[in-house]
Amino acid sequence: MMSTLKFSQNSQNFSYAAGGFITEIIHNQLFTAIFFSWFFAQGIKILTNILKRKQKFNFKWFADSGGMPSSHAATVGALATGVGIKWGFNSDMFAFALLFALITIFNAAVFRRNAGRQAEILNRVVEDIYAKRGIKKEKLRELLGHTPLEVFAGVMLGMVITTIFLKR
């Protein structure tokens, strides 16, 4: 059953309807599975940063892109898997979710990866110019996209977490 938001002069009606809407989202198993797929993928990357680089925890790492596994791929992999489990792998909903997942994965693996490579080259050019002319040096972020292995690991993670969440 889906809540509808009623915009009326009585603000109590709106806050109750909005509260019901939020409660339904929180109790939505598919949303929960997708959220935990993203959260778990980001958590793996954060743990890797702490252990590998010996750095202190930084909240901004939850929003960082790049790294193993791909949280983009985990999220859309979870979405497509969950839609397939709930509505059938031959449904129009699954076709839509799968197409969305493929576009997102392609973007994460190809376009953003190439942007990262361009940033790496531009950083070398800037370093060369900076070393010879003494101009202000500002580096571009290089880790934007994912390797095919990072994408595959993300999709698998999302699929496994969603399957576990929806099979209970």
C-alpha positions as CSV (number, residue, x, y, z in Angstrom):
1,M,0.0,0.0,0.0
2,M,1.5,3.3,-1.0
3,S,1.1,6.6,0.9
4,T,0.1,9.7,-0.8
5,L,1.2,13.1,0.3
6,K,-1.7,15.4,0.9
7,F,-0.9,19.1,0.7
8,S,-3.5,20.9,2.8
9,Q,-3.6,23.9,5.1
10,N,-3.3,21.6,8.1
11,S,0.5,21.0,8.5
12,Q,-0.2,18.0,10.8
13,N,-1.8,16.1,7.8
14,F,1.3,16.7,5.7
15,S,3.8,15.7,8.4
16,Y,1.9,12.5,9.2
17,A,1.7,11.6,5.4
18,A,5.4,12.4,5.0
19,G,6.2,10.4,8.0
20,G,4.3,7.4,6.6
21,F,6.1,7.8,3.3
22,I,9.5,7.8,5.0
23,T,8.5,4.8,7.1
24,E,7.4,2.9,4.0
25,I,10.8,3.6,2.3
26,I,12.7,2.5,5.4
27,H,10.7,-0.8,5.5
28,N,11.0,-1.4,1.8
29,Q,13.2,-4.6,1.5
30,L,14.4,-3.7,-2.0
31,F,15.5,-0.2,-1.0
32,T,17.2,-1.6,2.1
33,A,19.1,-4.2,0.0
34,I,20.2,-1.5,-2.5
35,F,21.3,0.8,0.3
36,F,23.3,-1.9,2.1
37,S,24.9,-2.9,-1.2
38,W,26.1,0.7,-1.6
39,F,27.0,1.1,2.0
40,F,28.9,-2.3,2.1
41,A,30.9,-1.4,-1.1
42,Q,31.8,2.0,0.3
43,G,32.7,0.4,3.7
44,I,35.1,-2.0,2.0
45,K,36.8,1.0,0.3
46,I,37.0,2.9,3.5
47,L,38.5,0.0,5.4
48,T,41.0,-0.5,2.6
49,N,42.0,3.2,2.8
50,I,42.5,2.9,6.6
51,L,44.5,-0.3,6.4
52,K,46.5,0.3,3.2
53,R,47.3,4.0,3.5
54,K,47.3,4.0,7.3
55,Q,45.0,7.1,7.2
56,K,42.4,8.2,9.8
57,F,38.8,7.7,9.0
58,N,37.3,10.5,6.9
59,F,33.5,10.9,6.3
60,K,34.1,12.3,2.8
61,W,35.2,8.8,1.7
62,F,31.5,7.8,1.7
63,A,31.0,10.1,-1.3
64,D,34.3,9.3,-3.1
65,S,34.2,7.5,-6.4
66,G,36.6,4.9,-7.8
67,G,38.2,2.0,-6.1
68,M,37.4,-1.6,-5.3
69,P,34.6,-2.6,-5.4
70,S,32.5,-0.2,-7.5
71,S,29.6,1.1,-5.3
72,H,27.9,2.3,-8.5
73,A,27.9,-1.2,-9.9
74,A,26.9,-2.7,-6.5
75,T,23.9,-0.3,-6.3
76,V,22.6,-0.9,-9.8
77,G,23.4,-4.6,-9.7
78,A,21.4,-4.8,-6.5
79,L,18.5,-2.8,-8.1
80,A,18.4,-5.0,-11.2
81,T,18.6,-8.2,-9.2
82,G,16.0,-7.1,-6.7
83,V,13.6,-6.1,-9.5
84,G,14.1,-9.4,-11.2
85,I,13.4,-11.4,-8.0
86,K,10.3,-9.3,-7.1
87,W,8.7,-8.8,-10.5
88,G,10.3,-11.5,-12.6
89,F,13.3,-11.5,-14.9
90,N,11.1,-11.4,-17.9
91,S,9.1,-8.3,-16.7
92,D,9.3,-4.8,-18.2
93,M,10.4,-3.5,-14.8
94,F,13.5,-5.8,-15.0
95,A,14.2,-4.7,-18.5
96,F,14.2,-1.1,-17.4
97,A,16.3,-1.8,-14.3
98,L,18.8,-3.8,-16.3
99,L,19.1,-1.1,-19.0
100,F,19.6,1.5,-16.3
101,A,22.3,-0.7,-14.6
102,L,24.1,-1.3,-17.9
103,I,24.2,2.4,-18.7
104,T,25.5,3.3,-15.2
105,I,28.1,0.5,-15.2
106,F,29.3,1.6,-18.7
107,N,29.6,5.2,-17.4
108,A,31.5,4.1,-14.3
109,A,33.9,1.8,-16.2
110,V,34.5,3.7,-19.5
111,F,33.7,7.4,-19.4
112,R,34.8,8.1,-15.9
113,R,37.9,5.9,-16.3
114,N,38.9,7.8,-19.4
115,A,38.3,11.1,-17.5
116,G,40.6,9.8,-14.8
117,R,43.3,9.0,-17.3
118,Q,43.0,12.5,-18.8
119,A,43.3,14.0,-15.4
120,E,46.5,11.9,-14.8
121,I,48.0,13.3,-18.1
122,L,47.0,16.8,-17.3
123,N,48.5,16.5,-13.8
124,R,51.9,15.5,-15.4
125,V,51.7,18.5,-17.8
126,V,50.9,20.9,-14.9
127,E,53.8,19.4,-12.8
128,D,56.1,20.0,-15.8
129,I,54.9,23.6,-16.2
130,Y,55.1,24.2,-12.5
131,A,58.6,22.9,-12.2
132,K,59.9,25.1,-15.0
133,R,57.8,28.3,-14.5
134,G,56.9,28.3,-10.9
135,I,53.1,28.8,-11.5
136,K,50.4,27.7,-9.0
137,K,50.1,23.9,-9.0
138,E,46.6,22.5,-8.6
139,K,46.1,18.7,-9.2
140,L,43.0,17.2,-10.7
141,R,41.4,14.1,-9.2
142,E,42.6,11.1,-11.1
143,L,40.7,8.2,-9.6
144,L,37.3,8.8,-11.2
145,G,36.3,5.5,-12.8
146,H,36.7,1.8,-12.3
147,T,38.5,-1.1,-13.8
148,P,36.5,-4.0,-15.2
149,L,37.4,-6.1,-12.1
150,E,36.1,-3.3,-9.7
151,V,32.9,-3.2,-11.7
152,F,32.5,-6.9,-11.7
153,A,33.1,-7.1,-8.0
154,G,30.6,-4.4,-7.4
155,V,27.9,-6.1,-9.4
156,M,28.5,-9.4,-7.7
157,L,28.4,-7.8,-4.3
158,G,25.1,-6.0,-5.1
159,M,23.6,-9.2,-6.5
160,V,24.6,-11.3,-3.5
161,I,23.4,-8.8,-0.9
162,T,20.0,-8.3,-2.6
163,T,19.5,-12.0,-3.0
164,I,20.1,-12.5,0.7
165,F,17.8,-9.6,1.7
166,L,14.9,-10.6,-0.5
167,K,15.0,-14.3,0.2
168,R,14.4,-13.9,3.9
